[in-house]
Amino acid sequence: MNHIYKIILYVFSLLLVFSSPMSAFAADDIDSARFARGAQQWANNCGRCHNVRDPREYRDDLWEPIIAHMRLIGGLTGQQQRDILYFLQSSNYSASAQSD
């Protein structure tokens, strides 16, 4: 049963990757309170089990299935998943905006 669940999760993750835009943020769209909440959740939850990765290590579309998978593994709530994903994706935007 566990194996079937992993296959379903993998297929769902692939669907997310291929249906997502490359960047979800524009310059005026970043919500600083949500960004801070996501950064705190990312530091508190992801660091419990492993060294956290640099938010810019993956593109926005790649973070989505990673965080969906980690929601199951790490026991994150839906809100924590959304906040962490927001932080990671908006980190990608702020990094690309600074380099332009």
Secondary structure as UniProt FT lines:
FT   HELIX           2..19
FT   HELIX           27..29
FT   HELIX           32..41
FT   HELIX           42..46
FT   TURN            47..49
FT   HELIX           55..57
FT   HELIX           60..74
FT   HELIX           78..99
//
